[in-house]
Amino acid sequence: MISIIASDMDGTLLNEEMQISSANADAIKKAQAAGVHFAVATGREYREAKPLLEAYGLSVPLITLNGAAIFDVDGKALDMVPITKTATKLIMHQLEKAGLYYEITTNEGVVSNSRTRRIQTVSRLLETVNPDTPFKLAVAMSSARVELMDIRYVEDYQVLLDDPKIKILKLVAFGENGQKELKPVRESINAKVEVAISSSFENNIEINSPRAQKGIAVQHFADGLNIPMSQVMTIGDNMNDASMLEVAGVSYAMGNAIPEIKQLANHLTVTNNEDGVAKAILEQLAQNHQ
């Protein structure tokens, strides 16, 4: 009997066009109508995730920034799990030593120190997600997306560390050569500070407080509803989903998931371009009614 479903967004609920299919939206609404609690667990910031869900008439609790910020259906912040400023400074030093472009998400939104590098990074990401997109088109799409997003640009990230009102919730660093380039950086950060490091794409690492993980957040969500983890289902595709796949009684890997996630999950669905989330939800709803 499934009582809670928590789904990742990128590579899972969203297709390669960064949209939620009508089949996925309908399956979520069907689950909700059957009394199942549906939540989204994403590495995205609240303001990046919420409009995508609202566009399809979906109203759900949001576990954002890998569990660093949790919001109820009405958008009220329930919990925030920041990285200490001391740890942030150590992390920044390692990222800068490696020459990596990185962004910081705070309690006031996403912060970048270079509009140009942000556009280049988003362009490469779009090109990776959809290889049919020519790089020039990806740059144009990225520029438009950057203009639409409410991003704060600063010359020096030190201003965030100096502001007592700012909470550092996540750092995300990008490597053009993927995890091969990022692995040594990950290891050097882990050797100096206690953090949770995961990835949502081949070309990034996401750095959070060790208490900010999707699995911990899903567990708290279930505890708050007095629902055992055996009645929780999670769906994901990449390493920042691993912790919530590990704790759930029923876990689904997407057809497009990385091999480690397919090994970890106890079920496999089809890809994010084939309505994999809808297929997984409908399978479990059918079992609920048996």
C-alpha atoms as a printed R data frame, in Angstrom:
    type eleno elety resid chain resno      x      y       z
1   ATOM     1    CA   MET     A     1  0.000  0.000   0.000
2   ATOM     2    CA   ILE     A     2  1.615  3.262  -1.149
3   ATOM     3    CA   SER     A     3  0.654  6.374   0.848
4   ATOM     4    CA   ILE     A     4  3.418  8.806  -0.230
5   ATOM     5    CA   ILE     A     5  5.113  9.312  -3.594
6   ATOM     6    CA   ALA     A     6  8.172 11.594  -3.871
7   ATOM     7    CA   SER     A     7  9.571 12.313  -7.333
8   ATOM     8    CA   ASP     A     8 12.685 14.039  -8.594
9   ATOM     9    CA   MET     A     9 12.233 16.677 -11.341
10  ATOM    10    CA   ASP     A    10 15.119 16.911 -13.842
11  ATOM    11    CA   GLY     A    11 15.544 13.685 -15.798
12  ATOM    12    CA   THR     A    12 12.520 12.224 -14.003
13  ATOM    13    CA   LEU     A    13  9.279 14.234 -13.878
14  ATOM    14    CA   LEU     A    14 10.529 16.622 -16.580
15  ATOM    15    CA   ASN     A    15 11.161 15.458 -20.139
16  ATOM    16    CA   GLU     A    16 14.089 16.637 -22.270
17  ATOM    17    CA   GLU     A    17 12.130 19.810 -23.126
18  ATOM    18    CA   MET     A    18 12.002 20.610 -19.388
19  ATOM    19    CA   GLN     A    19  8.231 20.086 -19.314
20  ATOM    20    CA   ILE     A    20  5.831 17.845 -17.396
21  ATOM    21    CA   SER     A    21  3.868 15.643 -19.796
22  ATOM    22    CA   SER     A    22  0.078 15.560 -19.545
23  ATOM    23    CA   ALA     A    23  0.338 11.824 -18.773
24  ATOM    24    CA   ASN     A    24  2.612 12.522 -15.785
25  ATOM    25    CA   ALA     A    25  0.392 15.373 -14.538
26  ATOM    26    CA   ASP     A    26 -2.752 13.238 -14.877
27  ATOM    27    CA   ALA     A    27 -1.163 10.320 -12.995
28  ATOM    28    CA   ILE     A    28 -0.138 12.624 -10.130
29  ATOM    29    CA   LYS     A    29 -3.677 14.024  -9.902
30  ATOM    30    CA   LYS     A    30 -5.087 10.501  -9.957
31  ATOM    31    CA   ALA     A    31 -2.815  9.529  -7.058
32  ATOM    32    CA   GLN     A    32 -3.833 12.613  -5.093
33  ATOM    33    CA   ALA     A    33 -7.513 11.861  -5.736
34  ATOM    34    CA   ALA     A    34 -6.908  8.358  -4.354
35  ATOM    35    CA   GLY     A    35 -5.572  9.880  -1.112
36  ATOM    36    CA   VAL     A    36 -1.865  9.436  -1.862
37  ATOM    37    CA   HIS     A    37  0.410 12.290  -0.767
38  ATOM    38    CA   PHE     A    38  2.596 13.458  -3.666
39  ATOM    39    CA   ALA     A    39  5.741 15.558  -3.115
40  ATOM    40    CA   VAL     A    40  8.493 16.777  -5.404
41  ATOM    41    CA   ALA     A    41 12.119 16.380  -4.248
42  ATOM    42    CA   THR     A    42 14.466 18.418  -6.412
43  ATOM    43    CA   GLY     A    43 17.878 20.022  -6.493
44  ATOM    44    CA   ARG     A    44 16.200 23.122  -7.923
45  ATOM    45    CA   GLU     A    45 15.405 26.234  -5.952
46  ATOM    46    CA   TYR     A    46 11.738 26.871  -5.032
47  ATOM    47    CA   ARG     A    47 11.280 29.665  -7.584
48  ATOM    48    CA   GLU     A    48 12.653 27.449 -10.355
49  ATOM    49    CA   ALA     A    49 10.459 24.476  -9.478
50  ATOM    50    CA   LYS     A    50  7.104 25.989  -8.498
51  ATOM    51    CA   PRO     A    51  6.136 27.577 -11.882
52  ATOM    52    CA   LEU     A    52  6.804 24.301 -13.739
53  ATOM    53    CA   LEU     A    53  4.326 22.507 -11.468
54  ATOM    54    CA   GLU     A    54  1.742 25.288 -11.469
55  ATOM    55    CA   ALA     A    55  1.720 25.310 -15.278
56  ATOM    56    CA   TYR     A    56  0.143 21.838 -15.136
57  ATOM    57    CA   GLY     A    57 -2.226 22.563 -12.272
58  ATOM    58    CA   LEU     A    58 -0.137 20.668  -9.734
59  ATOM    59    CA   SER     A    59 -0.148 21.785  -6.115
60  ATOM    60    CA   VAL     A    60  2.320 19.779  -4.007
61  ATOM    61    CA   PRO     A    61  4.786 20.141  -1.126
62  ATOM    62    CA   LEU     A    62  8.317 20.858  -2.343
63  ATOM    63    CA   ILE     A    63 11.598 19.468  -1.030
64  ATOM    64    CA   THR     A    64 14.071 21.801  -2.749
65  ATOM    65    CA   LEU     A    65 17.855 22.165  -2.994
66  ATOM    66    CA   ASN     A    66 18.226 18.432  -2.224
67  ATOM    67    CA   GLY     A    67 16.507 18.882   1.136
68  ATOM    68    CA   ALA     A    68 18.036 22.192   2.239
69  ATOM    69    CA   ALA     A    69 14.690 24.023   1.988
70  ATOM    70    CA   ILE     A    70 11.251 22.436   2.419
71  ATOM    71    CA   PHE     A    71  7.951 24.125   1.594
72  ATOM    72    CA   ASP     A    72  4.309 23.155   2.127
73  ATOM    73    CA   VAL     A    73  1.626 23.252  -0.574
74  ATOM    74    CA   ASP     A    74  1.041 26.974   0.051
75  ATOM    75    CA   GLY     A    75  4.716 27.866  -0.296
76  ATOM    76    CA   LYS     A    76  5.361 28.345   3.411
77  ATOM    77    CA   ALA     A    77  8.940 27.444   4.392
78  ATOM    78    CA   LEU     A    78  8.875 24.559   6.865
79  ATOM    79    CA   ASP     A    79 12.603 23.970   7.276
80  ATOM    80    CA   MET     A    80 15.959 25.280   6.087
81  ATOM    81    CA   VAL     A    81 19.271 23.469   6.517
82  ATOM    82    CA   PRO     A    82 22.163 25.828   5.698
83  ATOM    83    CA   ILE     A    83 25.890 25.185   5.289
84  ATOM    84    CA   THR     A    84 27.959 27.087   7.849
85  ATOM    85    CA   LYS     A    85 29.795 30.154   6.573
86  ATOM    86    CA   THR     A    86 33.102 28.615   7.714
87  ATOM    87    CA   ALA     A    87 32.442 25.463   5.683
88  ATOM    88    CA   THR     A    88 31.295 27.576   2.711
89  ATOM    89    CA   LYS     A    89 34.585 29.491   2.707
90  ATOM    90    CA   LEU     A    90 36.580 26.240   2.642
91  ATOM    91    CA   ILE     A    91 34.425 24.873  -0.194
92  ATOM    92    CA   MET     A    92 34.756 28.085  -2.215
93  ATOM    93    CA   HIS     A    93 38.537 27.945  -1.866
94  ATOM    94    CA   GLN     A    94 38.660 24.402  -3.306
95  ATOM    95    CA   LEU     A    95 36.333 25.258  -6.208
96  ATOM    96    CA   GLU     A    96 38.297 28.379  -7.092
97  ATOM    97    CA   LYS     A    97 41.614 26.526  -6.835
98  ATOM    98    CA   ALA     A    98 40.248 24.061  -9.427
99  ATOM    99    CA   GLY     A    99 39.131 26.937 -11.684
100 ATOM   100    CA   LEU     A   100 35.501 25.829 -11.684
101 ATOM   101    CA   TYR     A   101 32.495 28.051 -12.276
102 ATOM   102    CA   TYR     A   102 30.038 27.701  -9.414
103 ATOM   103    CA   GLU     A   103 26.835 29.255  -8.130
104 ATOM   104    CA   ILE     A   104 25.487 29.699  -4.625
105 ATOM   105    CA   THR     A   105 21.847 29.342  -3.618
106 ATOM   106    CA   THR     A   106 20.847 31.253  -0.501
107 ATOM   107    CA   ASN     A   107 17.628 31.852   1.408
108 ATOM   108    CA   GLU     A   108 17.170 34.846  -0.927
109 ATOM   109    CA   GLY     A   109 17.712 32.977  -4.216
110 ATOM   110    CA   VAL     A   110 20.390 31.986  -6.733
111 ATOM   111    CA   VAL     A   111 23.584 34.049  -6.876
112 ATOM   112    CA   SER     A   112 26.180 34.064  -9.675
113 ATOM   113    CA   ASN     A   113 29.419 35.952 -10.136
114 ATOM   114    CA   SER     A   114 29.385 35.823 -13.956
115 ATOM   115    CA   ARG     A   115 26.447 36.216 -16.345
116 ATOM   116    CA   THR     A   116 28.628 35.080 -19.272
117 ATOM   117    CA   ARG     A   117 29.770 31.873 -17.589
118 ATOM   118    CA   ARG     A   118 26.216 31.152 -16.436
119 ATOM   119    CA   ILE     A   119 24.920 31.355 -20.034
120 ATOM   120    CA   GLN     A   120 27.781 29.120 -21.241
121 ATOM   121    CA   THR     A   121 27.030 26.585 -18.487
122 ATOM   122    CA   VAL     A   122 23.265 26.483 -19.127
123 ATOM   123    CA   SER     A   123 23.982 26.187 -22.891
124 ATOM   124    CA   ARG     A   124 26.173 23.120 -22.365
125 ATOM   125    CA   LEU     A   125 23.559 21.638 -20.065
126 ATOM   126    CA   LEU     A   126 20.808 22.089 -22.678
127 ATOM   127    CA   GLU     A   127 23.118 20.621 -25.311
128 ATOM   128    CA   THR     A   128 23.750 17.584 -23.061
129 ATOM   129    CA   VAL     A   129 20.075 17.047 -22.202
130 ATOM   130    CA   ASN     A   130 19.016 17.417 -25.842
131 ATOM   131    CA   PRO     A   131 21.925 16.575 -28.196
132 ATOM   132    CA   ASP     A   132 19.837 17.642 -31.226
133 ATOM   133    CA   THR     A   133 20.050 21.265 -30.070
134 ATOM   134    CA   PRO     A   134 22.859 23.122 -31.922
135 ATOM   135    CA   PHE     A   135 25.176 25.017 -29.555
136 ATOM   136    CA   LYS     A   136 24.249 28.448 -31.013
137 ATOM   137    CA   LEU     A   137 20.557 27.726 -30.408
138 ATOM   138    CA   ALA     A   138 21.381 26.475 -26.912
139 ATOM   139    CA   VAL     A   139 23.170 29.794 -26.217
140 ATOM   140    CA   ALA     A   140 20.124 31.766 -27.426
141 ATOM   141    CA   MET     A   141 17.782 29.616 -25.310
142 ATOM   142    CA   SER     A   142 20.085 29.968 -22.303
143 ATOM   143    CA   SER     A   143 20.257 33.757 -22.653
144 ATOM   144    CA   ALA     A   144 16.445 33.919 -22.681
145 ATOM   145    CA   ARG     A   145 16.233 31.613 -19.675
146 ATOM   146    CA   VAL     A   146 18.792 33.645 -17.735
147 ATOM   147    CA   GLU     A   147 16.821 36.854 -18.453
148 ATOM   148    CA   LEU     A   148 13.637 35.218 -17.144
149 ATOM   149    CA   MET     A   149 15.217 33.915 -13.957
150 ATOM   150    CA   ASP     A   150 15.546 36.110 -10.915
151 ATOM   151    CA   ILE     A   151 19.301 35.767 -10.385
152 ATOM   152    CA   ARG     A   152 21.437 38.090  -8.321
153 ATOM   153    CA   TYR     A   153 24.867 38.867  -9.746
154 ATOM   154    CA   VAL     A   154 27.763 39.847  -7.503
155 ATOM   155    CA   GLU     A   155 31.402 40.597  -8.238
156 ATOM   156    CA   ASP     A   156 32.610 38.653  -5.215
157 ATOM   157    CA   TYR     A   157 30.792 35.909  -3.293
158 ATOM   158    CA   GLN     A   158 32.432 37.238  -0.115
159 ATOM   159    CA   VAL     A   159 29.493 39.684   0.213
160 ATOM   160    CA   LEU     A   160 27.254 36.678   0.953
161 ATOM   161    CA   LEU     A   161 29.550 35.484   3.728
162 ATOM   162    CA   ASP     A   162 29.670 38.970   5.222
163 ATOM   163    CA   ASP     A   163 25.863 39.394   5.315
164 ATOM   164    CA   PRO     A   164 24.405 37.945   8.562
165 ATOM   165    CA   LYS     A   165 20.924 37.705   6.989
166 ATOM   166    CA   ILE     A   166 22.146 35.335   4.250
167 ATOM   167    CA   LYS     A   167 21.942 31.572   4.716
168 ATOM   168    CA   ILE     A   168 24.005 29.454   2.319
169 ATOM   169    CA   LEU     A   169 21.814 26.515   1.280
170 ATOM   170    CA   LYS     A   170 23.675 24.958  -1.657
171 ATOM   171    CA   LEU     A   171 26.696 25.377  -3.902
172 ATOM   172    CA   VAL     A   172 26.680 23.847  -7.369
173 ATOM   173    CA   ALA     A   173 29.884 23.599  -9.408
174 ATOM   174    CA   PHE     A   174 30.196 22.722 -13.087
175 ATOM   175    CA   GLY     A   175 32.895 20.856 -14.998
176 ATOM   176    CA   GLU     A   176 33.059 20.775 -18.797
177 ATOM   177    CA   ASN     A   177 34.666 17.314 -18.668
178 ATOM   178    CA   GLY     A   178 32.068 15.842 -16.321
179 ATOM   179    CA   GLN     A   179 32.685 13.728 -13.244
180 ATOM   180    CA   LYS     A   180 36.229 12.871 -14.382
181 ATOM   181    CA   GLU     A   181 37.127 16.531 -13.799
182 ATOM   182    CA   LEU     A   182 34.897 16.940 -10.736
183 ATOM   183    CA   LYS     A   183 35.912 13.803  -8.809
184 ATOM   184    CA   PRO     A   184 39.263 15.178  -7.472
185 ATOM   185    CA   VAL     A   185 37.498 18.385  -6.375
186 ATOM   186    CA   ARG     A   186 34.813 16.368  -4.612
187 ATOM   187    CA   GLU     A   187 37.528 14.392  -2.815
188 ATOM   188    CA   SER     A   188 39.453 17.505  -1.762
189 ATOM   189    CA   ILE     A   189 36.272 19.099  -0.339
190 ATOM   190    CA   ASN     A   190 35.311 15.910   1.506
191 ATOM   191    CA   ALA     A   191 38.785 15.780   3.067
192 ATOM   192    CA   LYS     A   192 38.409 19.280   4.519
193 ATOM   193    CA   VAL     A   193 34.757 19.686   5.512
194 ATOM   194    CA   GLU     A   194 31.752 17.513   6.373
195 ATOM   195    CA   VAL     A   195 29.187 18.004   3.602
196 ATOM   196    CA   ALA     A   196 26.833 16.010   1.396
197 ATOM   197    CA   ILE     A   197 28.037 16.026  -2.234
198 ATOM   198    CA   SER     A   198 25.862 14.632  -5.000
199 ATOM   199    CA   SER     A   199 25.120 15.370  -8.659
200 ATOM   200    CA   SER     A   200 22.009 15.884 -10.760
201 ATOM   201    CA   PHE     A   201 23.803 15.866 -14.140
202 ATOM   202    CA   GLU     A   202 27.031 14.425 -15.477
203 ATOM   203    CA   ASN     A   203 28.631 17.897 -15.489
204 ATOM   204    CA   ASN     A   204 27.887 19.108 -11.947
205 ATOM   205    CA   ILE     A   205 28.382 18.513  -8.257
206 ATOM   206    CA   GLU     A   206 25.882 19.815  -5.700
207 ATOM   207    CA   ILE     A   207 27.160 20.595  -2.214
208 ATOM   208    CA   ASN     A   208 24.846 20.711   0.793
209 ATOM   209    CA   SER     A   209 24.906 20.450   4.558
210 ATOM   210    CA   PRO     A   210 25.204 16.762   5.542
211 ATOM   211    CA   ARG     A   211 21.670 17.076   6.987
212 ATOM   212    CA   ALA     A   212 20.286 18.393   3.682
213 ATOM   213    CA   GLN     A   213 19.584 15.235   1.714
214 ATOM   214    CA   LYS     A   214 16.466 14.113  -0.110
215 ATOM   215    CA   GLY     A   215 16.300 10.878   1.889
216 ATOM   216    CA   ILE     A   216 16.344 12.689   5.241
217 ATOM   217    CA   ALA     A   217 13.679 15.147   4.027
218 ATOM   218    CA   VAL     A   218 11.390 12.393   2.700
219 ATOM   219    CA   GLN     A   219 11.786 10.520   5.999
220 ATOM   220    CA   HIS     A   220 10.754 13.671   7.939
221 ATOM   221    CA   PHE     A   221  7.796 14.197   5.596
222 ATOM   222    CA   ALA     A   222  6.611 10.632   6.206
223 ATOM   223    CA   ASP     A   223  7.180 10.907   9.976
224 ATOM   224    CA   GLY     A   224  5.072 14.076  10.041
225 ATOM   225    CA   LEU     A   225  2.188 12.158   8.500
226 ATOM   226    CA   ASN     A   226  2.800  9.111  10.715
227 ATOM   227    CA   ILE     A   227  3.326  6.953   7.615
228 ATOM   228    CA   PRO     A   228  5.923  4.136   7.688
229 ATOM   229    CA   MET     A   229  8.684  4.165   5.058
230 ATOM   230    CA   SER     A   230  7.383  0.826   3.767
231 ATOM   231    CA   GLN     A   231  4.452  2.844   2.349
232 ATOM   232    CA   VAL     A   232  6.692  5.426   0.659
233 ATOM   233    CA   MET     A   233  7.598  5.345  -3.040
234 ATOM   234    CA   THR     A   234 10.417  7.429  -4.553
235 ATOM   235    CA   ILE     A   235 11.429  7.980  -8.193
236 ATOM   236    CA   GLY     A   236 14.749  9.317  -9.506
237 ATOM   237    CA   ASP     A   237 17.524  9.160 -12.066
238 ATOM   238    CA   ASN     A   238 20.765 10.533 -10.612
239 ATOM   239    CA   MET     A   239 23.019 10.503  -7.568
240 ATOM   240    CA   ASN     A   240 21.221 13.278  -5.694
241 ATOM   241    CA   ASP     A   241 18.224 10.879  -5.614
242 ATOM   242    CA   ALA     A   242 20.181  7.997  -4.073
243 ATOM   243    CA   SER     A   243 19.403  8.809  -0.439
244 ATOM   244    CA   MET     A   244 15.630  8.854  -0.998
245 ATOM   245    CA   LEU     A   245 15.704  5.660  -3.072
246 ATOM   246    CA   GLU     A   246 17.589  3.963  -0.216
247 ATOM   247    CA   VAL     A   247 15.044  4.847   2.487
248 ATOM   248    CA   ALA     A   248 11.797  4.138   0.600
249 ATOM   249    CA   GLY     A   249 10.002  0.808   0.678
250 ATOM   250    CA   VAL     A   250  9.315  1.127  -3.056
251 ATOM   251    CA   SER     A   251 11.916  2.831  -5.253
252 ATOM   252    CA   TYR     A   252 11.892  3.390  -9.008
253 ATOM   253    CA   ALA     A   253 14.815  4.190 -11.280
254 ATOM   254    CA   MET     A   254 14.013  5.916 -14.546
255 ATOM   255    CA   GLY     A   255 14.871  4.164 -17.802
256 ATOM   256    CA   ASN     A   256 17.370  6.992 -18.429
257 ATOM   257    CA   ALA     A   257 18.883  6.739 -14.925
258 ATOM   258    CA   ILE     A   258 22.614  6.263 -14.412
259 ATOM   259    CA   PRO     A   259 23.665  2.629 -13.743
260 ATOM   260    CA   GLU     A   260 24.251  3.184 -10.002
261 ATOM   261    CA   ILE     A   261 20.651  4.343  -9.538
262 ATOM   262    CA   LYS     A   262 19.264  1.415 -11.539
263 ATOM   263    CA   GLN     A   263 21.184 -0.926  -9.229
264 ATOM   264    CA   LEU     A   264 19.952  0.852  -6.124
265 ATOM   265    CA   ALA     A   265 16.222  0.956  -6.954
266 ATOM   266    CA   ASN     A   266 13.942 -2.063  -6.554
267 ATOM   267    CA   HIS     A   267 11.826 -1.154  -9.629
268 ATOM   268    CA   LEU     A   268 12.573  0.177 -13.110
269 ATOM   269    CA   THR     A   269 10.286  2.341 -15.231
270 ATOM   270    CA   VAL     A   270 10.686  3.786 -18.752
271 ATOM   271    CA   THR     A   271 12.509  7.043 -19.584
272 ATOM   272    CA   ASN     A   272 11.520 10.623 -18.786
273 ATOM   273    CA   ASN     A   273 10.568 11.082 -22.449
274 ATOM   274    CA   GLU     A   274  8.196  8.099 -22.250
275 ATOM   275    CA   ASP     A   275  6.159  9.213 -19.200
276 ATOM   276    CA   GLY     A   276  8.163  7.022 -16.824
277 ATOM   277    CA   VAL     A   277  6.730  8.724 -13.734
278 ATOM   278    CA   ALA     A   278  3.138  8.118 -14.899
279 ATOM   279    CA   LYS     A   279  3.882  4.461 -15.611
280 ATOM   280    CA   ALA     A   280  5.398  3.960 -12.140
281 ATOM   281    CA   ILE     A   281  2.531  5.743 -10.352
282 ATOM   282    CA   LEU     A   282 -0.183  3.836 -12.229
283 ATOM   283    CA   GLU     A   283  1.563  0.512 -11.524
284 ATOM   284    CA   GLN     A   284  1.528  1.196  -7.795
285 ATOM   285    CA   LEU     A   285 -2.030  2.571  -7.761
286 ATOM   286    CA   ALA     A   286 -3.177 -0.650  -9.448
287 ATOM   287    CA   GLN     A   287 -1.433 -2.636  -6.694
288 ATOM   288    CA   ASN     A   288 -3.064 -0.449  -4.035
289 ATOM   289    CA   HIS     A   289 -6.464 -1.551  -5.349
290 ATOM   290    CA   GLN     A   290 -5.671 -5.266  -5.497
